[in-house]
Amino acid sequence: MTLAKICGLSTPETVAAALAGKASYVGFMFFEKSPRNVSPETAARLAAPARGKTKIVAVTVDPSDALLRELTETLRPDFIQLHGRETPARVREAAMRTGAGTIKVISIGEESDLGKLADFEAVADHLMLDAKAPPGAERPGGLGASFDWRLTYGRKFARPWFLAGGLDPYNVAEAVRLSGAPIVDVSSGVERGAGLKDPALIEAFLRAAARA
């Protein structure tokens, strides 16, 4: 059984769908350029039914100390996801400031990019391998792009890792088969429009991941 994270949730109905489908992680986005952006207060209300049933993830991009403090006080996430240019030292600092686990996202475009993982394996609790954003993109993820899933097959990582980028209910089983990923992450692949999650697609994705 492959574990799954539903990222960029913004409505009670989609949180309920993630819980009904037994998502292992639910993610809330804190990045103004994202159509999935929510405030810490909104995320705290949305996350209330999920607390203790699944892991709550605060998804950030180069977060300031002030944002980390606000998230800690308001949302109390289980994990901070770091999706920007954070250094290993900053990942360690985010963990110390929040008391939360850390998920460091690494952008992958070709096999040589996997070399970046070693720098973070000693400091992050989880790694996430996401497709590298195209030049000029305003945000680093949630774009529906994917990388060659075969690059990770058979590789051993020092930390649990997520496969992200371009996944949807129809290709997630194949992605797991080709990549060997133990955990999958989806955002735009369960939407009917930018930032508009579809409860039926969420449940379909989680069913497919569970069978993968």
C-alpha positions in Angstrom: 0.0 0.0 0.0 1.3 3.4 -1.0 0.8 6.3 1.4 -0.6 9.5 0.0 -0.7 13.3 0.7 -3.4 15.6 -0.7 -1.8 19.0 -1.0 -3.4 22.5 -1.3 -6.7 21.8 0.5 -8.9 24.9 1.0 -12.5 23.8 1.7 -14.1 21.6 4.4 -15.5 19.3 1.7 -12.1 18.5 0.3 -10.6 17.9 3.7 -13.5 15.5 4.4 -12.8 13.7 1.2 -9.1 13.3 2.1 -10.1 11.9 5.5 -12.7 9.6 4.0 -10.1 8.2 1.6 -7.6 7.8 4.4 -5.0 10.2 3.2 -1.8 9.9 5.4 -1.0 13.6 5.0 -3.1 16.7 4.3 -1.3 19.8 3.1 -2.2 23.5 3.4 -0.5 26.1 1.2 1.1 29.3 2.5 2.4 31.0 -0.6 0.7 34.1 -2.0 1.3 33.3 -5.6 -0.4 30.0 -5.4 -4.2 29.6 -6.2 -4.3 27.3 -3.2 -3.0 29.9 -0.7 -4.9 30.1 2.6 -4.3 32.0 5.8 -3.0 30.2 9.0 -6.3 30.9 10.6 -8.3 29.3 7.8 -5.9 26.3 7.7 -6.4 25.8 11.4 -10.2 25.7 11.1 -9.9 23.3 8.1 -7.4 21.1 9.9 -9.4 20.7 13.1 -11.3 17.5 11.9 -8.0 16.0 10.7 -6.0 16.4 13.8 -5.0 13.1 15.2 -6.4 11.2 12.2 -3.8 12.2 9.6 -0.6 14.3 9.5 -1.1 18.0 9.0 1.5 19.7 6.7 2.2 23.4 6.3 3.5 23.9 2.8 5.8 26.9 2.5 8.3 28.5 0.1 11.3 30.1 1.8 9.3 30.9 4.9 10.2 33.8 7.1 10.8 33.4 10.8 7.6 35.3 11.4 5.6 32.9 9.2 7.1 29.9 10.9 6.2 31.3 14.3 2.6 32.1 13.2 2.1 28.6 11.8 3.4 27.1 15.0 1.1 29.1 17.1 -2.0 28.9 14.9 -1.9 25.7 12.9 0.4 23.5 15.0 1.4 21.4 12.0 3.0 17.9 12.3 5.3 18.8 9.4 6.7 21.9 7.7 7.2 21.4 4.0 10.0 23.6 2.5 9.5 24.1 -1.2 12.0 26.9 -1.9 15.7 27.4 -1.9 16.2 26.5 1.7 19.7 25.3 2.7 20.3 22.3 4.9 21.0 24.7 7.8 17.7 26.5 7.2 15.8 23.1 7.2 17.4 22.3 10.6 16.5 25.8 11.9 12.9 25.4 10.7 12.6 22.2 12.7 14.0 23.8 15.8 11.8 26.9 15.5 8.6 25.0 15.0 9.1 21.6 16.8 7.6 20.1 13.6 9.0 17.5 11.3 10.4 18.7 8.0 9.8 17.7 4.4 12.3 19.2 2.0 11.3 19.4 -1.6 14.0 18.7 -4.2 13.4 19.7 -7.8 14.3 17.0 -10.3 14.8 17.5 -14.0 17.5 14.9 -14.8 19.5 12.2 -13.0 22.2 14.6 -11.9 19.7 16.5 -9.8 19.4 13.4 -7.5 22.9 14.4 -6.2 21.3 17.2 -4.2 19.5 14.7 -2.0 22.6 13.8 0.0 22.8 17.4 1.4 19.4 17.1 3.0 19.2 13.5 4.1 21.0 14.3 7.3 18.6 17.1 8.3 15.1 16.6 6.8 12.7 14.0 8.2 11.3 13.4 4.7 12.3 14.2 1.2 10.0 15.1 -1.7 11.1 14.7 -5.3 9.1 17.1 -7.5 9.4 18.0 -11.1 11.6 21.0 -11.8 9.5 24.0 -12.7 9.9 25.4 -16.2 11.9 28.7 -16.7 9.8 31.7 -15.8 7.3 29.9 -13.6 6.1 32.0 -10.7 5.8 29.1 -8.3 7.9 26.0 -7.8 5.2 23.3 -7.8 1.6 22.5 -8.3 2.1 22.9 -12.1 1.1 19.4 -13.2 4.6 18.7 -14.6 6.4 15.4 -14.0 10.0 14.0 -14.4 11.2 10.6 -15.6 9.9 8.4 -12.8 12.4 5.7 -13.7 15.2 7.8 -12.3 14.4 6.7 -8.7 13.7 3.1 -9.3 15.9 0.8 -7.1 17.6 3.7 -5.4 17.9 3.7 -1.6 17.3 6.9 0.3 18.2 7.6 3.9 14.8 9.1 4.6 11.2 8.3 3.6 10.4 10.1 0.4 7.4 11.4 -1.6 7.0 11.4 -5.4 5.3 14.6 -6.6 4.6 16.3 -9.9 2.0 15.5 -12.5 0.3 12.7 -10.6 -3.5 12.1 -10.9 -5.9 9.2 -10.3 -5.2 7.6 -13.7 -1.4 7.5 -13.6 -0.5 7.2 -10.0 -0.3 3.4 -10.1 2.1 3.5 -13.0 4.1 6.2 -11.3 4.6 4.0 -8.2 5.5 1.0 -10.3 8.1 2.9 -12.3 9.6 5.0 -9.4 9.3 2.7 -6.4 7.9 5.6 -4.4 6.6 4.7 -0.9 4.6 8.0 -0.7 2.8 10.0 -3.3 1.8 13.7 -3.3 -0.9 15.3 -5.5 -2.3 18.8 -5.9 -3.4 19.9 -9.4 -4.1 16.3 -10.4 -7.2 16.3 -8.3 -8.6 19.7 -9.3 -11.3 20.7 -11.8 -9.7 24.2 -12.1 -6.8 26.1 -10.7 -7.0 25.6 -6.9 -10.4 24.0 -7.1 -10.1 20.5 -5.6 -12.7 17.9 -6.5 -13.8 15.6 -3.7 -14.5 12.8 -6.2 -11.0 13.0 -7.7 -9.4 13.1 -4.3 -11.2 9.9 -3.3 -10.3 8.3 -6.7 -6.7 9.2 -6.3 -6.5 7.7 -2.8 -8.2 4.5 -3.9 -5.7 4.2 -6.8 -2.7 4.9 -4.5 -3.9 2.4 -1.9 -3.9 -0.3 -4.5 -0.5 0.6 -6.0 
